Amino acid sequence: MKKLELEGLSLDDLWALHEQIGKLLSSRIIAEKQQLEKRLDQLNRGKSIGGSNVLEPKANEAKMRRPRRNYPKVFPKYQNPAVPSETWSGRGKQPRWLVLALQSGRTIEDFEIPNSQMR
């Protein structure tokens, strides 16, 4: 392979060379991908273990796992007075509206929902 004098080329010539290399690489990558996919199809043709595909082991794991346990519904304990539809159960990360209100000097007791179902 001959060595190119890249330093002596103009910007336009370098860009044209860059585009040619990009096209060549793209076409070769696509061709190689097609060959690999054909080979993979040949290897996978008719091969399965226990009636499931070898490439899908997680499907079997999901079937064997126990179902998730049911948790009781958690009722909201705090409510944004400005937007009553915004509530928080008191679990997890505090919502933005509550964080901002607490930073402005209010207390969390200011947002408690009266007669909320606490269990």
C-alpha positions in Angstrom: 0.0 0.0 0.0 1.4 3.3 -1.0 1.8 6.1 1.5 -0.2 9.3 0.8 1.1 12.8 1.3 -1.8 14.0 3.3 -0.1 17.2 4.5 0.2 18.5 1.0 -3.5 18.0 0.1 -5.9 20.9 0.1 -8.9 21.0 2.4 -11.3 20.2 -0.5 -9.2 17.2 -1.5 -9.0 16.0 2.1 -12.8 16.3 2.5 -13.4 14.4 -0.7 -11.0 11.6 0.5 -12.9 11.6 3.8 -16.2 11.1 2.0 -14.8 8.3 -0.2 -13.4 6.5 2.9 -16.8 6.9 4.7 -18.7 5.4 1.8 -16.2 2.5 1.4 -16.4 1.7 5.2 -20.1 1.9 5.2 -20.5 -0.5 2.3 -18.0 -3.0 3.8 -19.6 -2.9 7.2 -23.1 -3.5 5.7 -21.7 -6.5 3.6 -20.0 -8.0 6.6 -23.1 -7.6 8.7 -25.1 -9.4 6.1 -22.6 -12.2 6.0 -22.7 -12.5 9.8 -26.5 -12.5 9.8 -26.6 -15.3 7.2 -24.1 -17.3 9.3 -26.1 -16.7 12.5 -29.3 -17.9 10.7 -27.5 -21.1 9.6 -26.3 -21.8 13.1 -29.7 -21.2 14.7 -31.7 -23.1 12.1 -33.6 -25.8 14.0 -31.5 -25.5 17.2 -33.4 -25.1 20.4 -33.1 -26.4 23.9 -36.3 -27.5 25.7 -38.5 -25.9 23.1 -37.1 -22.4 23.5 -34.6 -20.5 21.4 -31.0 -20.6 22.6 -30.8 -16.8 22.3 -33.7 -16.1 24.6 -32.6 -17.5 28.1 -34.4 -14.6 29.9 -37.8 -15.8 28.6 -37.3 -19.0 30.7 -36.1 -17.1 33.7 -39.2 -14.9 33.6 -41.5 -17.9 33.6 -39.7 -19.5 36.5 -39.7 -16.4 38.7 -42.4 -16.0 41.4 -45.0 -13.4 40.7 -44.5 -10.1 42.5 -46.3 -9.9 45.8 -49.2 -7.5 46.2 -48.6 -4.5 48.4 -51.3 -2.4 50.1 -52.3 0.9 48.5 -50.5 3.9 50.1 -52.8 6.8 50.5 -51.5 10.4 50.2 -50.7 12.2 53.4 -49.6 15.6 52.0 -51.2 17.9 49.4 -50.1 21.0 47.6 -52.7 23.7 48.5 -52.0 25.6 45.3 -52.6 22.5 43.1 -54.8 20.0 45.0 -54.2 17.2 42.5 -50.5 17.2 43.5 -50.2 14.8 46.5 -47.4 12.8 48.2 -47.7 9.7 50.3 -44.7 10.5 52.5 -42.6 7.7 50.9 -39.7 8.1 48.5 -38.2 11.3 47.3 -40.1 14.5 48.2 -41.8 16.2 45.2 -40.5 19.5 43.9 -43.4 21.5 45.0 -42.9 20.3 48.6 -39.1 20.9 48.5 -39.6 24.4 47.3 -42.2 25.2 49.9 -40.0 23.8 52.7 -37.1 25.9 51.5 -39.3 29.0 51.6 -39.8 28.4 55.3 -43.0 26.4 55.6 -43.2 23.2 57.5 -44.3 19.8 56.4 -47.3 19.9 58.8 -48.7 22.8 56.7 -49.3 20.3 53.9 -50.9 17.4 55.8 -54.2 16.2 54.5 -56.8 16.3 57.2 -58.5 12.9 57.8 -56.0 11.2 55.6 -56.1 7.4 55.9 -53.0 6.5 57.9 -52.4 2.9 58.5 
